[in-house]
Amino acid sequence: MKTVIERLWCPSCGEIVDVRLVRKVGQNGTSFPYWQCQNGHNIRWQGKDWLPRSYIDKLALTYDDLPVETDYRSIPCAVCGELGTELHHTAPRAIFGEDAEYYPQVYLCKSHHDYWHATITAYYTVGGNNGGDD
């Protein structure tokens, strides 16, 4: 493992802080590199959650050089317990933007994550609750 540390602006901290280059490993084994501040906040890069492969290449690094912060292959689904999950934001980023990070998050397997999104999309496509019970 290699430790790469820079000083960058962290919007959550409101100041320039030490950040380190780390990665998350997705449920299918794909690595997602990103900057993480000294207080554990993920730093978005040019509007994206993950750094592009070209950025890692310019640093003469491989994904395997980076420490793993989270490995989703070993986290169980909150619904069925299956290993290999995705982090699900209960407050959709498309609606809440950056504020979505402050709302509860849960780990779901791909099947339950897809089911949640399909159900919510269908619900809002037909006009939402229409006065019924929650």
VENMO-V834770 format. One record per residue. RES is the residue in one small letter. NEAR is the number of other ideal C-beta (glycine too) atoms within 8 Angstrom. Layout:
BEGIN
[[RES & NEAR] [RES & NEAR]]
END
This chain:
BEGIN
[[m & 5] [k & 6] [t & 6] [v & 9] [i & 8] [e & 8] [r & 7] [l & 10] [w & 6] [c & 14] [p & 9] [s & 8] [c & 9] [g & 5] [e & 6] [i & 6] [v & 11] [d & 8] [v & 14] [r & 11] [l & 14] [v & 12] [r & 13] [k & 12] [v & 12] [g & 11] [q & 10] [n & 5] [g & 7] [t & 6] [s & 10] [f & 10] [p & 12] [y & 14] [w & 13] [q & 11] [c & 14] [q & 7] [n & 8] [g & 5] [h & 10] [n & 8] [i & 13] [r & 8] [w & 10] [q & 4] [g & 4] [k & 8] [d & 6] [w & 8] [l & 10] [p & 7] [r & 5] [s & 6] [y & 10] [i & 13] [d & 8] [k & 6] [l & 8] [a & 4] [l & 11] [t & 5] [y & 9] [d & 4] [d & 7] [l & 15] [p & 8] [v & 9] [e & 7] [t & 7] [d & 8] [y & 14] [r & 10] [s & 5] [i & 10] [p & 8] [c & 12] [a & 7] [v & 7] [c & 7] [g & 6] [e & 9] [l & 9] [g & 10] [t & 14] [e & 11] [l & 8] [h & 10] [h & 11] [t & 7] [a & 11] [p & 8] [r & 8] [a & 4] [i & 7] [f & 11] [g & 6] [e & 6] [d & 8] [a & 12] [e & 8] [y & 5] [y & 10] [p & 5] [q & 8] [v & 8] [y & 12] [l & 13] [c & 13] [k & 9] [s & 8] [h & 12] [h & 12] [d & 8] [y & 8] [w & 10] [h & 8] [a & 8] [t & 8] [i & 9] [t & 8] [a & 8] [y & 9] [y & 8] [t & 6] [v & 6] [g & 5] [g & 6] [n & 6] [n & 5] [g & 3] [g & 5] [d & 2] [d & 3]]
END
